[in-house]
Amino acid sequence: MAMKRSGEGPNVTRQAAKFLGVSVLSGVVLAGLALPGIGAFGLVAKGSVEGFDEIPANLKTPPLSQRTTILDSEGGEIAKVYSRDRTVVPLNEISPYLRKAIVDIEDSRFYEHGAIDLKGVLRAVNKNAQSGGVSEGASTLTQQYVKNVFVEEAGDDPDKVAVATQQTIGRKVKELKYAIQVEKELGKERILNNYLNITFFGQQAYGVEAASQRYFSKHAKDLTLGESALMAGIVQSPSRYDPVNSSKEATKRRNTVLQRMAELKHITPAEATAEQAKPIKLNVSRPKSGCITAVNGAGFFCDYVRETFLNDPVFGKTKEARAKRWNEGGMTIRTTLDPQTQKSVQKSITDHVYQSDSVATAVSIVQPGSGKVLGMGQSRPYGFGDHQTQINLSADKSMGGSNYGFQVGSTFKPIVAAAALEQGVSPYKSYPSPFRMAYPEEVETCGKPWKNSVGNTVQNENRSEVGPYGMKEATAKSVNTYFIQLVEDIGLCPVTKMAEKLGVKPAAGGKLDQVPALTLGGSDGLSPLTMAAAYATFANQGTYCTPVIVESATGPDGKKLRVPKTKCSRAMSEQTADTVNALLQGVVEDGTGKEAGLSGRDSAGKTGTTDERRAAWFVGYTPNLAGAVWVGGPGDKVEMENITIGGVYHDKVYGADTPGPIWRDAMSGALDGRDAPSFSGTPIADADKGSGNKGEKPGTGRGQRKPGTNKPGTNKPGNNKPGNTKPGNKPNDAKPDPAAPGGGIIPPGIIGGPEGTASGDEQ
């Protein structure tokens, strides 16, 4: 019945008509307003008219967020990632049943009215007034589409989403003006197509194609009448009418849609009755989003792709621009991941280290000369459960890796050797290399000299390791005292400069500490990918290439995107690289890395183990592949003694006995069936012990530094802190291991530099 309020004039119907007349004349119709009465309409209309012309005329439609597909180098799918699961399809790839069902249930006069359905508005106003509440709205499909554009633009920001969906006069006015513009510019078919692609259908599915795949595991073009009616019904309330969790409510809603289609004569009553009698039949495909779904253990490789996209300026000038582009998705990214290499990496990892072990392993493999990352894996998979992690153990902190990286032990010694060779030191240079010695009183840096103000000492792993030694034997046996005497002669500045040329930087960021402990890999933490790329330089005859992980990428429109390219630069002479190759071949032939040697092809590498055996490494290469393997515990806290790893008991873990075999098996599978080139250069002859071969006299470890080799700079304070000597760590506690002599172990407190600072569960 019509209502009349005291002092309000005409009845409800005439008041509504008057309001509509004012709105139309002013270019404003507030469709679907949720007002319990009509008395306030005069003020509403007045306020709306005043602000209407101030609204910008152009609706900026954001690109629709879609899935991005990440592929390996051969085109195989690694994973699909998205912020919103959506695949945009044209109208002709959407079932005609679904197109009719959506229009019939949401806006049956869609093809008859403009941006606003005046009859619908009048009906809604009248009904809401009679009910004294909100019982009906009158938003057209065009207005709903505009609202969804606002929501899409808000992304995942809850505050922006709240603004985009708030029930206010201002938002309705804005929505209306844009709807008028959209009707004028796009036309009905494009509006319907856009609406079907932008709308949320529940179960993390946006747009009809993703929803069709989610509920029925088929394309939207193949949906039947009943399936189309079900999906059309979901739109009004995706949670209430969710067919997966609320089948009864979804069935009722589907039947309402079918009834409406019959009333509008788009299907026959018999067709509606037949479909209404059928139970809902779903074929659900669960959402598979993100790197957690990656195949062959490539979850962290996948994550590194994302980090590359978010961090590299080639994908956008600002961090915000890159994040927005990534979230919009719709890209196809072809990566450098080699399927054969990745499968071999993952198999070797699972063969040697269990997911449930107290320690973990990480492996990175790169291609010398191109910088391409061909494989990346770890024993703790990408995930959120027990013995899973979201930390990429192969990467630097800035790329999703551990906070501090991992001390690398004696795998740093080849960098010292390369620096010395570049300074003109002969590979036949010998030093007395006693079992134990005091650190030098002073070592040159790029700035103030480092001074041994507290009398720190250094010793070799085994008492039998007593020189004199030349560089080849000292490298093969990983003789600590040899390399400390070597760095005393050349200074730390050439070492840190060589490291920089090899891309070696702390995983936490910043610069390497210029302390003698650096020589033995006992200061800054590094990442496996960093070490693999550095050693690839030796294989590439002295030219370093930055790691790259993306081969090519295309956008949603199929156009090619710019991608990061490797940057190659000479780090050392070819002669120096060839000499280092010869040194490190000796390691795998008859030195600490024999267990890692490859059969039937040239290989080289270096073992490394750190204080208290908290980390063990093997980094090695062939002329066509380089790889790094780290084994250690969470937070760098596990001391790997009396420990079982991968079902194998170890009284002490060395770089040779766990990382070495992992490297060997991973590389063997990666190289299977591929070329086996040889290293260039001349082998280094074995020197007679203490003979000072090639005219070199045994060095004294004092006063042999070349003048002018150390440039001034700034030394960091606090780098000469004493180590922390613990009870029981006497020199004779180091027990020789015949399988891995001289593995580079330095008992706590004798390195002469700060120990790693990683703590907690972060690695």
Disulfide bonds with the S-S distance in Angstrom:
Cys291-Cys302 2.07
Cys446-Cys493 1.97
Cys545-Cys568 2.11
